[in-house]
Structure formats: structure tokens, C-alpha cells
Amino acid sequence: MFGFNLQKTKRHFTEVLTVKFPQREAEQLMRILLEDLFGIDLKRQLMNPELRIDEFQHFQLEQAVKRLLAGEPVQYVTGMARFGDILIKVSPSVLIPRPETEEMVQKICASVPKEKPMRIWDIGTGSGCIAIALAKHFENAEVIAFDVSEEALQMAMENAESNGAKVTFVQDDIMNPTSVFFAQPVDLVVSNPPYVCDSERAAMEANVLDWEPETALFVPDDDPLLFYRQILALSKKQLNPNGQIWFEINERMGEEMLSLCREMGFAIAEILEDFAGKPRICYACRNCFRQKKL
């Protein structure tokens, strides 16, 4: 028979990966490679123990394993990442979507009435994962996603199209906003802006520092909340009564975020914990409480 037996190939490359990764992580990486590169999921493997791959697929796996051993994140190797029930294209021009970001979106969808937001802003959209997920959930809302990076916006537009989501993408700098959309009323503002302090670089994993875009990660130590301050100021002018703001935040900055929200006129503010029990989500509103406690 032509080609390579998949099970033997899988065992071989898993063993190669254990040079750098623990056994369980190596197995998980191989599962992702097979599913995202070739569409071969675990169920198909179990149902077809004699499944074979061709020479080019074997070469692709070999190259992918080399990239993983060099420290490249698996999402950049495959060019895609999962975000809830949507598939997102990614590259080093955008951040890889994080579970914490997905959890924030889940909390928004569980808390905000589905018919409530008529206009949504996603500020610093990157891959577009937040905007796309919200557009698919709040089907009648107008979703506008902003980013300063033309390259990121191009990828976000491709992701919206492939996921059947209606989103308006706008290139603009939140620190010097010029878009006419920022002059319109808004019901829901969501953002995962840069929030990692420069001094925290030393504690970060190399596969983040070496591959993901610095401008989407880091803020100066002397003003770590600069993006939040600007977004709050802009949103305060345009937020409709009962409008809400949701942020992903640095887990070390919960109290500072609460203080900032109150200083800027958002008397109602909460810090919510993520699945790991870390304070990673901030909710703020001038005139309302969340509809449901989470």
C-alpha cells in the first residue's frame, strides 16, 4: 500500500515531540496537528486504524513538528485557533485567542439580554474573535470592530467571512480616535487591550515573547491602564443609558481598575474571576447592574 500508516506516524512524531514536551502535551499537540492540518479527528482515527497519509502530508507533519520544537505556538503552525464554537485564522500579526477571553465573551452572552445591545464596539479586535462571537450571538446588533493594525484587520475580515458573521471593521487608533463610529451612541463596549507591564516580560513564556505581537501585549510600567482610561473616557460620552463596558484585565490590576472606573464616573463596577479563580474580567456601567449574577 502507498503512503504512511497514520498510527505509526503519529507514535513516531509524538515520541519526537517528547524531547521538548511532556508526554500528554505531545499527544495533544499531535491531535491538534492531525485535526487542523488534515481534518483527521480522533473519532476518525479510532474508526479507521489502518488509515494512511500520503508523502506530502508526512512532510507537512515533519515540518510542523520542527516548528513546534523550535518554540513556535501550535496555533501559528496550523494557522488556526478555536474560540468557542468558531474557528479563527491566526498568524504572528495577531494574538492567539486565550481561554480567558473566551470566558469573558461567555459571561457577556449569559448576562446581557440577547435583544438588548443594538450597537457593539470591540476595541482592539486583533483576529476578530470577540467581535465575531458577539455578532453570532447578538444577531440583530450592529458590531463594529476597531484596530490600529491593517494586517490584523485583514485577517479579522477573513475570519468574519469564513464564520458567516456580519461585522464592520475600522482601522483607527484608540489613543487618537478619528472614526465617525466613535461619535455614535453605543450599548456594549468590549475590549481586551494590551495590559502586560514591561516589567512582567521576564516571567513570560518564550513562545509568547518570541512570536506574538508586542504592541498587542505590553504597556509601560508607569501607566499600565492607559488604554482602559482612554476607552472609558470615549465610552462615557457615547454610552447609552444602561450601556455596559467589559474588559479583560491584568490579574494584578483589579483594585486599580475599580478605582479607575469610579474616578471616571462609572459608580457601578465589578471584577469577575476567571475559571482559574483569577480576577481577569472587569464590568462597568453608570446606570445599571448586570441582568444576571455570574
ChimeraX attribute file (.defattr): number of C-alpha atoms within 10 A of each C-alpha:
attribute: neighborCount
match mode: 1-to-1
recipient: residues
	/A:1	5
	/A:2	8
	/A:3	13
	/A:4	17
	/A:5	16
	/A:6	20
	/A:7	16
	/A:8	12
	/A:9	16
	/A:10	18
	/A:11	13
	/A:12	11
	/A:13	18
	/A:14	23
	/A:15	15
	/A:16	16
	/A:17	21
	/A:18	15
	/A:19	11
	/A:20	14
	/A:21	16
	/A:22	12
	/A:23	14
	/A:24	10
	/A:25	14
	/A:26	21
	/A:27	19
	/A:28	12
	/A:29	21
	/A:30	20
	/A:31	16
	/A:32	20
	/A:33	22
	/A:34	19
	/A:35	15
	/A:36	20
	/A:37	16
	/A:38	14
	/A:39	11
	/A:40	16
	/A:41	14
	/A:42	13
	/A:43	8
	/A:44	12
	/A:45	15
	/A:46	11
	/A:47	9
	/A:48	12
	/A:49	11
	/A:50	12
	/A:51	15
	/A:52	19
	/A:53	15
	/A:54	12
	/A:55	12
	/A:56	10
	/A:57	16
	/A:58	18
	/A:59	11
	/A:60	14
	/A:61	20
	/A:62	14
	/A:63	13
	/A:64	20
	/A:65	23
	/A:66	16
	/A:67	15
	/A:68	20
	/A:69	16
	/A:70	11
	/A:71	16
	/A:72	20
	/A:73	22
	/A:74	21
	/A:75	22
	/A:76	22
	/A:77	19
	/A:78	19
	/A:79	15
	/A:80	18
	/A:81	22
	/A:82	18
	/A:83	20
	/A:84	14
	/A:85	8
	/A:86	15
	/A:87	16
	/A:88	25
	/A:89	22
	/A:90	26
	/A:91	22
	/A:92	16
	/A:93	21
	/A:94	25
	/A:95	21
	/A:96	25
	/A:97	20
	/A:98	11
	/A:99	14
	/A:100	18
	/A:101	21
	/A:102	17
	/A:103	19
	/A:104	25
	/A:105	24
	/A:106	15
	/A:107	18
	/A:108	22
	/A:109	15
	/A:110	15
	/A:111	15
	/A:112	16
	/A:113	13
	/A:114	15
	/A:115	11
	/A:116	14
	/A:117	22
	/A:118	16
	/A:119	20
	/A:120	25
	/A:121	23
	/A:122	26
	/A:123	26
	/A:124	27
	/A:125	29
	/A:126	30
	/A:127	29
	/A:128	30
	/A:129	28
	/A:130	23
	/A:131	31
	/A:132	28
	/A:133	21
	/A:134	23
	/A:135	21
	/A:136	18
	/A:137	16
	/A:138	21
	/A:139	15
	/A:140	15
	/A:141	21
	/A:142	17
	/A:143	26
	/A:144	22
	/A:145	27
	/A:146	26
	/A:147	22
	/A:148	18
	/A:149	19
	/A:150	14
	/A:151	14
	/A:152	23
	/A:153	24
	/A:154	14
	/A:155	20
	/A:156	27
	/A:157	20
	/A:158	15
	/A:159	21
	/A:160	26
	/A:161	13
	/A:162	13
	/A:163	16
	/A:164	12
	/A:165	19
	/A:166	20
	/A:167	23
	/A:168	14
	/A:169	20
	/A:170	19
	/A:171	17
	/A:172	19
	/A:173	15
	/A:174	18
	/A:175	13
	/A:176	8
	/A:177	15
	/A:178	12
	/A:179	14
	/A:180	8
	/A:181	14
	/A:182	18
	/A:183	13
	/A:184	12
	/A:185	18
	/A:186	25
	/A:187	20
	/A:188	25
	/A:189	23
	/A:190	25
	/A:191	24
	/A:192	23
	/A:193	25
	/A:194	21
	/A:195	23
	/A:196	22
	/A:197	17
	/A:198	14
	/A:199	11
	/A:200	10
	/A:201	14
	/A:202	9
	/A:203	7
	/A:204	10
	/A:205	10
	/A:206	14
	/A:207	14
	/A:208	17
	/A:209	13
	/A:210	13
	/A:211	17
	/A:212	20
	/A:213	16
	/A:214	16
	/A:215	13
	/A:216	19
	/A:217	18
	/A:218	18
	/A:219	20
	/A:220	13
	/A:221	13
	/A:222	9
	/A:223	11
	/A:224	19
	/A:225	22
	/A:226	15
	/A:227	20
	/A:228	21
	/A:229	18
	/A:230	15
	/A:231	19
	/A:232	19
	/A:233	14
	/A:234	16
	/A:235	22
	/A:236	20
	/A:237	13
	/A:238	15
	/A:239	21
	/A:240	18
	/A:241	13
	/A:242	15
	/A:243	24
	/A:244	29
	/A:245	24
	/A:246	23
	/A:247	23
	/A:248	25
	/A:249	24
	/A:250	21
	/A:251	17
	/A:252	12
	/A:253	16
	/A:254	20
	/A:255	13
	/A:256	12
	/A:257	24
	/A:258	19
	/A:259	14
	/A:260	17
	/A:261	24
	/A:262	16
	/A:263	11
	/A:264	13
	/A:265	14
	/A:266	21
	/A:267	16
	/A:268	17
	/A:269	23
	/A:270	20
	/A:271	22
	/A:272	18
	/A:273	18
	/A:274	18
	/A:275	11
	/A:276	8
	/A:277	9
	/A:278	15
	/A:279	20
	/A:280	23
	/A:281	24
	/A:282	21
	/A:283	23
	/A:284	26
	/A:285	24
	/A:286	21
	/A:287	13
	/A:288	15
	/A:289	17
	/A:290	19
	/A:291	10
	/A:292	11
	/A:293	8
	/A:294	10
